[in-house]
Amino acid sequence: MPFLPALLFALQVTTPAPAPVDDAAAPLVTVTGERLTKAEVEARASGYVRAVLATPAYDQFARWHEPVCLKLSGITDAAGARVAARLAAIAGDAGAQWGKPGCRPNLQVVFSEDAAVTAGVIARRKPKQISRLTGAERDRLLREPLPVRFWHALEMRSADGVAGGVNASAALSSAQSGGGTPLGNVLPGDAPSFDSRDPSLIKTTIAVWITSAVVIVDVGLANGKSLDSVADYVGMVSLAPLRLPPVPPAVPSVLSLFAPAGAESPAAGMTSWDRAFLSGLYSAVPNRSSQRQRGQIVAAISADLAR
């Protein structure tokens, strides 16, 4: 995939490597000069989760369960190694598995001069990955000038990870990892039925897995941001089912990296809020409703930051 060396050079050198934005070791969390109580941390954690997570797919928030195996293109080998190392570190901190050398790629990260065209080419090759998108969502993914665009392919599995039948993976995908209707609205016609010896009003018999993902960085639109910052942003949108484009939360976050001019200064990289969010997502119980998963993520963020 061709790229503009000058722009990639700008990505690498415009700003220094990210420094910690907040002090996770402090007894209270400090956000833009504020000292937050436990209740305030919980409220902001809830706001973070509701702002960034996309509509749940089949009433669950999907995540990777199998090792993430990266394929990078459109970037020099040296820069690619730096990006890969940061993505592996982010995945490890979150609790996601990272693929070993020689693994079969399931995460494609492309640095492109024309991301919209690149997205269109990939989508035409794998149309099922975006088949659940509405017309407006598809326009946003393929036509809007986004610095980073992405989508996840999802698969419905049993609670213990067994793949379902044809209906289980029937276009369970979207650029936002969302768009799915609540599970109760689609059974039995649009979702598989798995045997379960442990029926419950709390547990479900399914779990929605991310099975592959595509992330495309528009080099021109990302110009002026450091390569490390962009890599951290890519790590967030690769590992989590976020809105497209992600909504900058009202706390320090790398997701504010491409916020409009005049907005609060973006974080230079992953913050303690971002790390706590990903860790909470990957520690949440898979076969639970989105409401319960959201509560588990909020509780995990609050507990993490309280330390």
C-alpha positions in Angstrom: 0.0 0.0 0.0 1.6 3.3 -1.0 2.1 6.1 1.5 3.5 9.6 1.7 6.9 9.5 3.4 6.8 13.1 4.4 3.5 12.7 6.2 4.5 9.6 8.0 7.7 11.4 9.0 5.5 14.1 10.4 3.5 11.5 12.3 6.7 10.3 13.9 8.4 13.5 14.9 5.8 16.2 15.4 5.3 15.6 19.1 7.4 13.6 21.7 6.5 10.3 23.1 3.4 10.5 25.3 3.8 11.1 29.0 1.4 10.1 31.7 -1.6 12.5 31.7 -2.8 11.8 35.2 -1.2 10.3 38.3 -2.7 6.8 38.8 -0.8 6.4 42.1 -2.6 9.3 43.8 -5.2 8.5 46.4 -7.8 10.6 44.4 -8.1 11.0 40.7 -7.1 14.5 39.4 -8.9 15.6 36.2 -8.1 19.1 34.9 -7.2 20.3 38.3 -10.1 18.7 40.1 -9.8 16.3 43.1 -12.6 13.7 42.7 -14.4 11.8 45.4 -15.3 8.1 45.0 -18.8 9.1 44.0 -17.5 11.6 41.4 -15.2 9.0 39.9 -18.1 6.5 39.6 -20.2 9.2 37.9 -17.4 10.1 35.4 -16.7 6.4 34.8 -20.3 5.9 33.9 -20.2 8.9 31.6 -17.1 7.6 29.9 -18.6 4.2 29.2 -21.9 5.6 27.9 -20.1 8.1 25.7 -17.6 5.8 23.9 -19.3 2.4 23.6 -21.3 1.7 20.5 -24.8 0.2 20.5 -24.4 -3.3 21.8 -24.6 -6.1 19.3 -27.4 -8.5 20.3 -27.5 -6.8 23.7 -23.8 -7.5 24.5 -20.5 -5.6 24.1 -18.2 -7.7 22.0 -14.5 -8.2 22.5 -11.6 -10.4 21.4 -11.5 -13.8 23.0 -8.9 -15.4 20.7 -5.4 -14.0 20.2 -5.2 -10.8 18.2 -2.9 -11.2 15.2 -1.7 -8.0 13.6 -1.1 -7.2 9.9 0.3 -3.7 9.2 0.7 -2.0 5.8 1.4 1.4 4.3 4.2 2.2 6.8 7.9 1.7 7.1 9.3 -1.4 8.9 10.8 0.7 11.7 7.7 2.7 12.3 5.6 -0.5 12.0 7.6 -2.2 14.6 7.0 0.7 17.0 3.3 0.6 16.3 3.1 -3.1 16.8 4.9 -3.0 20.1 2.6 -0.3 21.4 -0.5 -2.3 20.3 0.8 -5.5 21.9 1.4 -3.6 25.2 -2.1 -2.1 25.1 -3.6 -5.5 24.5 -1.6 -7.0 27.3 -2.5 -4.3 29.8 -6.2 -4.8 28.9 -6.1 -8.6 29.3 -6.5 -9.4 25.7 -4.3 -12.1 24.1 -1.7 -11.1 21.5 -0.8 -13.5 18.7 2.6 -15.1 18.4 4.8 -14.6 15.4 3.5 -16.4 12.4 -0.1 -16.3 13.5 -2.9 -15.9 11.0 -3.8 -12.1 10.8 -7.2 -11.1 12.1 -6.5 -7.4 12.7 -5.6 -5.3 9.7 -4.2 -1.8 10.3 -3.5 0.2 7.2 -1.9 3.6 6.9 -3.3 5.2 3.7 -3.1 8.3 1.7 -6.8 7.9 0.8 -8.5 6.0 3.6 -12.0 6.3 2.1 -10.8 4.6 -1.1 -8.9 1.9 0.9 -12.0 1.2 3.0 -14.1 0.8 -0.1 -11.7 -1.7 -1.6 -11.5 -3.8 1.6 -15.2 -3.7 2.1 -15.9 -4.9 -1.4 -13.6 -7.8 -0.8 -15.3 -8.7 2.4 -18.9 -7.3 2.1 -20.3 -9.4 4.9 -18.3 -7.5 7.4 -20.3 -4.3 6.9 -23.6 -5.9 5.7 -25.5 -4.8 8.8 -24.7 -1.1 8.4 -27.5 1.3 7.6 -27.1 3.6 4.7 -26.1 6.4 6.9 -23.5 4.3 8.8 -22.0 3.0 5.5 -21.7 6.6 4.2 -19.9 7.6 7.4 -17.5 4.7 7.1 -16.8 5.0 3.4 -17.2 8.7 2.6 -16.7 11.0 5.6 -13.2 12.5 6.2 -12.2 10.5 9.3 -8.6 10.5 10.5 -9.2 6.9 11.6 -12.0 4.6 10.5 -12.6 1.0 11.6 -15.0 -1.9 11.8 -15.2 -5.2 13.5 -16.5 -8.6 12.3 -18.5 -10.3 15.0 -19.6 -13.9 15.7 -22.2 -15.2 18.1 -20.9 -18.1 20.2 -22.1 -20.2 23.0 -21.2 -19.0 26.5 -18.3 -21.5 26.5 -17.0 -20.3 23.2 -18.5 -22.9 20.8 -19.3 -21.4 17.4 -23.0 -21.5 16.4 -24.6 -22.4 13.2 -25.2 -20.3 10.1 -27.5 -17.8 11.9 -24.8 -17.3 14.6 -22.5 -15.3 12.3 -25.0 -14.0 9.8 -23.7 -10.5 9.3 -23.1 -9.9 12.9 -20.8 -7.0 12.2 -20.6 -3.3 11.8 -18.2 -0.4 11.8 -19.4 0.5 15.3 -19.7 -3.1 16.5 -23.3 -2.2 16.9 -26.5 -2.0 15.1 -27.8 -5.3 16.5 -31.2 -5.4 18.0 -31.8 -6.6 21.6 -31.6 -10.4 21.8 -35.2 -10.7 23.0 -36.4 -9.1 19.8 -34.6 -11.5 17.4 -35.0 -15.0 19.0 -35.6 -17.5 17.7 -35.5 -16.5 14.0 -32.3 -14.3 13.8 -30.1 -15.9 16.4 -29.0 -19.5 17.2 -30.1 -21.5 20.1 -27.5 -23.1 22.3 -28.1 -25.9 24.7 -27.5 -24.8 28.3 -27.6 -26.8 31.6 -27.5 -23.5 33.5 -30.5 -21.4 32.5 -30.8 -18.1 34.3 -32.4 -14.7 34.1 -29.0 -13.2 34.6 -26.8 -15.3 32.4 -27.4 -15.8 28.7 -26.4 -18.8 26.6 -24.5 -16.7 24.1 -21.4 -14.5 23.9 -20.6 -12.1 21.0 -16.9 -12.4 19.9 -14.8 -10.0 17.8 -13.3 -12.3 15.2 -11.6 -9.8 13.0 -11.2 -6.0 12.6 -9.9 -3.4 10.1 -8.5 0.0 11.1 -7.5 2.5 8.5 -5.4 5.6 9.3 -5.7 8.5 6.9 -2.2 9.8 6.9 -3.1 13.2 5.6 -5.8 13.8 8.2 -3.6 12.4 11.0 -0.7 14.6 10.0 0.7 16.6 13.0 0.0 13.9 15.5 2.8 11.7 16.9 3.1 8.2 15.7 2.9 7.0 19.3 -0.3 8.9 19.9 -1.9 7.5 16.7 -0.8 4.0 17.7 -2.5 4.4 21.1 -5.7 5.6 19.4 -5.6 2.7 17.0 -5.2 0.4 20.0 -8.3 1.7 21.6 -10.5 1.3 18.5 -9.0 -2.1 17.7 -9.7 -3.7 21.0 -13.1 -2.1 21.9 -16.5 -1.8 20.1 -16.5 2.0 20.0 -18.7 4.5 18.2 -17.5 5.7 14.8 -16.1 8.2 15.2 -15.4 7.8 18.9 -17.0 10.4 21.1 -14.3 12.1 23.3 -15.3 11.5 26.9 -15.3 14.2 29.5 -12.2 12.9 31.1 -8.6 12.7 29.9 -8.5 10.2 27.0 -6.6 9.5 23.8 -10.0 9.4 22.1 -9.9 13.2 22.2 -6.8 13.1 19.9 -8.8 14.3 16.9 -11.3 16.5 18.7 -12.3 19.7 16.8 -10.2 22.8 17.2 -11.1 24.7 20.3 -11.9 21.6 22.3 -10.0 20.7 25.4 -6.4 19.8 24.7 -6.2 16.1 23.8 -4.2 13.6 25.8 -0.9 12.7 24.2 -1.5 9.0 24.6 -3.3 6.4 26.7 -4.5 7.7 30.0 -5.4 5.9 33.2 -9.0 6.3 32.2 -8.4 4.5 28.9 -6.4 1.7 30.5 -9.0 1.2 33.2 -11.8 1.1 30.6 -10.1 -1.5 28.4 -9.3 -3.6 31.5 -12.9 -3.3 32.6 -14.2 -4.4 29.2 -12.0 -7.5 29.2 -12.8 -8.4 32.7 -16.6 -8.1 32.3 -18.4 -11.5 32.1 -19.1 -12.3 28.4 -22.5 -14.0 28.7 -24.3 -11.1 30.4 -26.6 -8.4 29.1 -25.2 -5.1 28.0 -26.7 -3.4 31.1 -24.9 -5.8 33.4 -21.7 -5.6 31.4 -21.8 -1.8 31.5 -22.2 -1.9 35.2 -19.2 -4.2 35.6 -17.0 -2.0 33.4 -18.0 1.1 35.4 -17.2 -0.7 38.7 -13.9 -1.9 37.3 -12.9 1.6 36.2 -13.9 3.1 39.6 -11.9 0.5 41.5 -8.9 0.8 39.3 -8.7 4.6 39.6 -9.4 4.5 43.3 -6.1 2.7 43.7 
